Amino acid sequence: MWLLRAALAFPFSAAAARRMLRPRIREDAASVTVDVREWQVYQIEWSETSTVFAVDGHAILRTRLAPHPPLGLIIWIDNEFAAFDPRGRLGWGVEASPSGSWLEIEDLTLRTGAAGREE
C-alpha cells in the first residue's frame, strides 16, 4: 500500500503509476454470474502455485497466482469499491443497496496443510 501512495503522490499520470507498479501488482479476476440471493457452495483452493475458485462445484477462476501464507479468512458485506484498472484509471465509490443486505453462512470448513487437516 505504501508503494501505491508514494506513486500517486508524485505528479505522474495514473497510467504511469500503474506501469511503475505493474511488477508489484499481481491480480486475476472472473465474474460470478450465479444468483447470490440463492444458496450456493463457494470453494477456494490455494496451493503454493495456483488458486481455484469454484461455485457449486464449477471452477469459475483458475489462476497461477496464489497468496503467500500465513492466510486468514474474513467474510463481510461491503458496498464500497476501489479500482486501479490495467489502463491506469483510478476509481472508487459506494454501490447503492436499496433492499438492504444480509449474509448467511452454513457449514463453513477450513482445511490447512497438505493433509487437509480441518480446523
C-alpha positions in Angstrom: 0.0 0.0 0.0 2.8 2.4 0.8 4.2 1.9 -2.8 0.8 2.9 -4.2 0.6 6.0 -2.0 4.1 7.0 -3.0 3.4 6.6 -6.7 0.2 8.7 -6.5 2.0 11.4 -4.5 4.2 12.3 -7.5 2.8 14.3 -10.4 2.6 11.2 -12.7 -0.5 10.2 -14.5 -2.4 7.2 -13.2 -1.3 5.2 -16.2 2.4 6.0 -15.4 1.8 4.9 -11.8 0.2 1.7 -13.0 3.2 1.0 -15.2 5.5 1.7 -12.3 3.6 -0.6 -10.0 2.9 -3.4 -12.6 5.8 -5.6 -11.3 4.3 -5.5 -7.8 0.6 -5.9 -8.7 -0.4 -9.4 -9.4 -4.1 -9.9 -10.0 -6.6 -12.1 -11.7 -10.4 -11.9 -11.7 -13.6 -13.6 -13.0 -17.3 -12.7 -13.0 -19.6 -14.7 -10.7 -22.9 -14.9 -12.6 -24.9 -17.0 -10.1 -27.8 -15.5 -8.2 -26.2 -14.6 -4.9 -29.6 -14.4 -3.3 -29.9 -18.2 -3.5 -27.8 -20.7 -1.6 -24.5 -21.6 -3.3 -21.5 -23.6 -2.3 -18.3 -21.5 -2.7 -14.9 -23.1 -2.6 -11.4 -21.6 -2.7 -8.4 -24.0 -3.1 -5.0 -22.4 -2.5 -1.7 -24.2 -3.3 1.8 -22.8 -3.5 1.5 -22.3 -7.2 -2.2 -21.8 -8.0 -5.7 -20.8 -6.8 -9.0 -22.2 -7.9 -12.3 -20.5 -7.1 -15.5 -22.6 -7.6 -19.2 -22.1 -7.2 -21.4 -25.2 -6.8 -18.6 -27.4 -8.0 -17.8 -25.5 -11.2 -14.5 -23.7 -11.4 -15.1 -20.0 -12.1 -11.4 -19.0 -11.9 -8.2 -21.0 -12.3 -5.0 -18.9 -11.9 -1.4 -19.4 -11.3 -1.5 -16.6 -8.8 -1.5 -17.6 -5.2 -1.3 -15.6 -1.9 1.7 -16.1 0.3 1.0 -17.6 3.8 0.1 -17.1 6.5 -3.5 -16.6 5.4 -6.6 -15.6 7.2 -10.3 -15.6 6.4 -12.5 -12.5 6.7 -16.1 -12.6 5.4 -18.2 -9.4 5.2 -20.6 -7.4 3.0 -19.1 -4.2 1.7 -20.7 -1.7 -0.7 -17.6 0.3 -1.2 -15.2 -0.3 -4.1 -11.8 0.8 -5.3 -10.4 0.1 -8.8 -7.0 0.5 -10.4 -7.5 -0.9 -13.9 -4.8 -2.0 -16.4 -5.1 1.3 -18.3 -4.2 3.2 -15.1 -7.6 4.6 -14.3 -8.4 5.0 -10.6 -11.9 4.8 -9.3 -13.7 4.4 -6.0 -17.2 4.8 -4.7 -20.2 3.3 -3.0 -22.7 1.0 -4.6 -26.4 1.5 -3.5 -28.1 -1.2 -1.6 -31.8 -0.2 -1.7 -33.1 -3.6 -0.5 -30.7 -4.0 2.4 -28.1 -6.7 2.8 -27.5 -9.8 4.8 -25.2 -12.7 4.8 -25.9 -16.3 6.0 -23.1 -18.8 6.3 -23.7 -22.5 6.8 -21.2 -25.4 7.1 -18.0 -23.4 7.0 -15.0 -25.6 6.8 -11.3 -24.6 6.7 -8.6 -27.1 5.8 -4.9 -26.4 6.1 -1.8 -28.3 5.2 -1.1 -31.0 2.6 -3.3 -33.5 4.5 -6.3 -31.1 4.6 -6.5 -31.0 8.4 -9.8 -29.4 9.4 -9.9 -26.5 11.8 
